[in-house]
Amino acid sequence: MPTQSMSHEAADGTAAGLDAVARLLAGRGVVVLTGAGLSTESGIPDYRGPTGSLRHRLPMTYQEFVAGEEGRRRYWARSHVGWRAIARAEPNAGHRAVEELRRTGRVSAVITQNVDGLHRAAGTLDAVELHGGLERVICLDCRRTSAREDLDRRLVALNHGFRDVATATAVKPDGDVELPDSLVHGFRVAPCEACGGVLKPDVVFFGESVPKPRVQHCYELVDAARALLVLGSSLTVMSGLRFVRHAARAGKPVAIVNQGTTRGDSYAAARVSLPLGAALTALTTVTGT
């Protein structure tokens, strides 16, 4: 349910839609919701775009991970290889533009569905990581959290030379890669140093629920905002779509910048299909400081 400040006529036109988004940001008080499409220009592929990984294989599910050692060995072996690409990734123009919009007051809060930590690397230290972050691990037994870099050093020691012989396909948004079963079979998994329990990346797997306090915090950010801007998300899963629906029900304007259609398009008063880095950089210029 868009407001009068953004008309449906702007929804499908690239130029008109970008102008509508610029007007929205000029009014300030905008919450941004970002998805994997924002990080593709940093070399991290998305799940559902034209070359998205869900077109080839479903990611690890929570149920598979907790079911037994075999699933966890498979995850950690592949993630061990993919982690370096995630750790080396740097913020792109889109992340920097979002931080500029936040720094100058046009964006009031950032919620991200991404687990790559690139918003924080760009300076948006208070970005709400809806699905957690790959740079942390958590023990499922004692709930202690620790740095992924520390675990990485332990896995290197346990699996000397593993990365040298592991030939992987493209890294997925969750840091997973494809590896031959013959390599995965001999991988050694590190337990929690504090209690010997099961370590899991501190991210929300498919089939796992986002913690309720985190969801409530995001609802409160949307409630306090004047509008919602979605960047680089297909909104296929309810995790992000619920905030679009929530904003629309409250009569707040919703704008979407994403390459390809989204599940939230019917709620959007402005819809732009452009590469995120170029579009967002243009918006920082158009809306001024």
Disulfide bonds with the S-S distance in Angstrom:
none
